[in-house]
Amino acid sequence: MKKVCLHGVKVVDVHAHPYEGGEREDPASFLRKLSLSVIPDMFTNVDGLNKHEPYPGSNMWVQILLRKMAKYLECQEDLTSIVEARNEKAKDFSAYTQELFKDVNLQGLIMDFGYPTPPLERKKYEEMSGTRVWEIRRIEQVMTDLRSKRLQYEGFIEAYRNELQQSLSREEVVGLKTIIAYRSGLEVAEVNQTEAAQQYEQFLDDDRAVAKAFRDYCFHIAMEECTKADKFMHIHTGIGDGEVVLPKASPSFLLDTLRQEKYKDTKVHLVHGGYPWVEEAAFIVSILPNVYLDISLQNPFTGHGVERIISQVLELAPFDKVMYGSDAFTVPEMNWMGIKLFVQCFERVLNDWVEKDYMSHEKATYIGEMVLYRNFEKAYGVTL
Ligand SMILES: [Zn+2]
């Protein structure tokens, strides 16, 4: 049987964050950069381990990354050797990043400049990485910036809407993003002006306050503006860093909002595909024509789980609704590993389908290309 091979196919990473890099890492600092942990001291002691003992706190994704890096850097598989070898290469951080991106044919990224703070510049990241970068504007950042002006409620709402319109009018901005799942959760209610106005005070006191009615209103304004501009609304769904309101992070909470008549033309991008509620997300994109999902964060951070997830998402999600993503946020090895792992896992899934005679080898390959870049091109109206 002819094997499906996605090696060398163009890739667009539809969800990632910028970083500057360039500093020398030590084994513990490198492990910390690879982790979603919000507890900075989780990785401190990497000494005195037995030869085959995993690093304390490390999981499968770290294990697979270290193994792939050792192979790529042609060094021993222990963390000290790997970090030493990558530090040597990363002396010219831009060259190292470009080398890694070239190795996996990463051609473009949609980036959320809302993390890290203060925000980095798109142009700088583009130059450093030699890759095209499209931007999404995080609404919570707009809200927080405006908060410092201490405006009256009406003034705030007007300035907020204007700022969103301004951002959306920029060519390189492909949409807005909300992390409401980190604040009041995805169970967004209908607009309640009175309550929203009342809760604005809570937000003025603390920009991370729940202030649900106020946040829900800001969410609806963003949806309206994306609809008008015909650009994407990115919604964080599922797990994230340790701050997420996990009991209210399932994409199923969004269904009532998304199926409203007024949003039937709104383009929505479910960031992180709702992991661990991936089947719910797959169902939602299968019933709503303008809603898409990406497989970022769960890829690569679930390690071997990526293979199961791709298979599971595609149980229900239409082939043209799923896009590749990584959520890489600190070092280029994350972007690189995201593609390495995803491609390997996807090939296994596709080859299994060909073997079972569900489809031809050619169709399986085409589906692979769709998820890696074609769906992005079509949905975002971009030609690479
Ligand atoms: Zn992210």
Residues whose N, C-alpha, C, O or C-beta is under 5 A from the ligand:
A	BS01	ZN	D327
